[in-house]
Amino acid sequence: MDRRFEAVIFDFGGVITASPFEAFNRLEAERGLPQDFVRRVNATNPDSNAWALFERAEIDAATFDAMFAAEAAALGHALEGSAVLAVLSGSIRPAMVRALDILAGAGYRLGCITNNVPAGHGAGMARSGDKADAYEQVFARFEHVIESSKAGVRKPDPRIYLMMCETLGLAPSACVYLDDLGINCKPAAGLGMHAIKVASGEQALADLSAAVGLTLA
C-alpha cells in the first residue's frame, strides 16, 4: 500500500499516559506551592539542572533529591526531589494503547522516545523489566524504545530522534512523532518528521488518524 508514513514514534509520559504535569500540580496544591512550580524549577538552567542531569543518568537519586531541593530553595520554596519522583507514575490511557494495536495491525512500525530517570518505575522512570507490569506490556508493543537515562542524551537534543531513525532504518520524513511538549516537537519537525503536539488523548488520536489514514479515536 502506498502511504506517506512508515512509522509512528511516541513519547511516553503525557502521551501514552496522562500528563505528569497534572501530578505535579496536585503535589504543588498539597504543599501550598505556586501552580507549575515544579515546571519552573525544571525550566531553570534546563541543560544542567538536576532534572536534566538525572534524565541523562549523570547523577544518582540521592544527588537529584538534594540538587532539586537546592534549586527549589533558590526560587523561594521548599520541595525535595524525592517528592517529585514519587508522583511521576502517570495512568495509562487505554485508547492510546488500542491505537498502538491498530497501527501495528495496519503495518506501521512503532517506536518510543522517552525522557526518563534511572530510579523507580513509571511514566518518567526507568523500566522495570517486569513482563507482568502494565507499563512493560505497553513498552512491549514498540519495536524499539530509546530512554534518555540509558542513551545519555535527552529530548530536545536532535541526536535522540536521529538515533531512532537510524535504528528503524528510516528517514525522518517517513515518521510521525507525538509529544506533549512543543519544545520536543520542534526538533522532530525540523528533521522532517510529521510532529503532533499532544494536548489531550482525544486530540492526539484525531490528529494521528488524519495523518495515517486510520480510524484510531
N, C-alpha and C positions, 0 to 999 in steps of 0.2 A: 504494500500500500504506500502510495506517495504521500508523505506528510512532511510538515515543516520541521518538527522536532523529533528527537530520538530518545531523549532522557529528561526526567524531571528530578531536580535536586532540591531537597527540603532542608531548611533549618529545623531544629527540633523544638526547643523551648519557645513558646509563643506561636508556634505553627502547628506542630503535631499535638502539643499540649497547650493548655491555657497559658496566657502570658504570665511570666514570673513577676512582672510589674504589679499585677493585681495582688500577689502575695506580699510584695514589698510595701504596697500601700496599706495593707492590713496590719503589717508589723509596725509601720510608722504610726498608725492610729492607736495601736495598743500602747506604744511607748510615748505618745504625745509629741511626736516629731512632725515637722512640716511634711506635707504630702510631697512625694517624689524626692525626699532627702537622699535615699539610697542611690537613686539615679544621679543626683547632683554630685555625691561623693565619687561615684564611678566615672563621671564625666570630667572630673578634675585630673589633669595630667593623665589622659586616657591611655597613653602608651607605656607609662612607667609606674602607675599606681598599683595598689595591692591587687585589685581585680585583674588587671592586665597581666601582672606577674604570675598570679595563680592560674589563670587560664592558659598560660604558656608553661605551666609546671616549673617555674623558676624559683618558687618558694613553697614551703610546706604549709599545712593548715594552721599550725600554731603561729607561724610568722604572719600569715594572712590575717589571723584574728587580731594580732597586736597592731599590724600596719593599718588595717582598716579602722580600728578604734582611734588610732592617732590621726588619721585623715578626717574622720568624723569630728573629732575634738577640734581640729584646726578650723572646721566650718561651724563650730559653735554648739555641737550636740554630742551626747554620749551614746555610742552604739558600737557594740563589739561585733567583729566579723563573724564569729560563730553563730550569732543570732540570724544573720543574713543567710548563711549557708543552710540553716535549719529549715527555712521556709522555701527553699528553691524548688522542691519537687512539685511540679505542676500536674494537674489532672489531664489525662489523655482525652483527646477529642475523638469519639467513636466515628463520627462522619469522616474525619480525615483518614483514619485507618481504613475505612471502607474504600475511600478514594484510592489509597495505595493499592489495594487489591484489584480494583477496576483497571487502574493504569497498567499494572503488571499483566493482567489478563489480556489487555489490548496490545501488549508487546512493548510497552515503554520500559526503559531501563530506569532504575531508581537509585538515587544517591542521597546522602545526608552529610551536611557540613555543619558541625555544631561547636560553638564556643562553650567549653565546659571546664570544670575544675577537678583536679585529681583527688577528690575526697568525697566520701559518702556516696549517694546514688540518687538519681532523679534527673529532671529535665536539664539542669545545668551542671550536673555532676558526672563523674566518670562512670562508665558502665560497669555493672557488677559481674556480668558473665553468667548469671543465674538464668538458665533457659526457661524456668517456670515464672520468672518475673515478668510483669506486664510490659515494662519498658523494653526488656530484652526481646519480647515477642514482636514488638514493633520494629526494633532495630534489625531483627532477622529478615524483615521484608526488603531491606535495602541491599543492593548488590555491593555497595561499598559505603563505608562510614568514615569520615575524617573528623577526629576530635582534636580540638586545639591543644588540650592537655597532653596529648600523645604526639602530635605533629610538631609542637613547639612553635607554631605560628597560628595566629587568630584572625578572624574577620575584624575589620575590613581589609586586611592585607591581601592584595590581588593574588599572591602566591598560593593561598589556600584553595582558591577557586580553580587555578590552573592545575594544581595537584589532582583535583577531582577529574578534570577534563583529561589529563594525561592518563590517569588510571582507567577511565572509561574508554579511552581511545577516541574521544570525540572532540570536535571543535566547539568552542563556547557557543557559537551560533546554533548548534544543534540541541541546546539545553534550555529548559525553563528553570528558573530559580525562584524560590519563595522564602521570604524572611520578614519578620515583623519589624525590623529596624531599617529605616531608609538609608542609614549610613552603611549598612551591609548590602543593600540592593544596588547602590550606586556603582561600586567597582564591578559587580557582576554584569550590570548593564554596559559599563564601559568596555568590558571584554567582549561584548557581543551577545551575552545571554539575554533571554526574554525574562526580565525581572518583574516579580509580582510582590508588592508590599502588602503584607497581611495586617489588616485592621481588625478582622473578625474571621472566624472559621467559615461563615456563610459567604462573605465577600470573597475570600480566598478561593473557595471552591467554584464560585461563579466565574471568577476571572480565569481560573485554571481550565475550567470546562470550555470556555471560549477559545483558549489558546490551543488546546489539544484536540478539540472536536469531539469530546465525550461528555456525557451527562454524568457529572460527579456529585452535584449538590442534591 
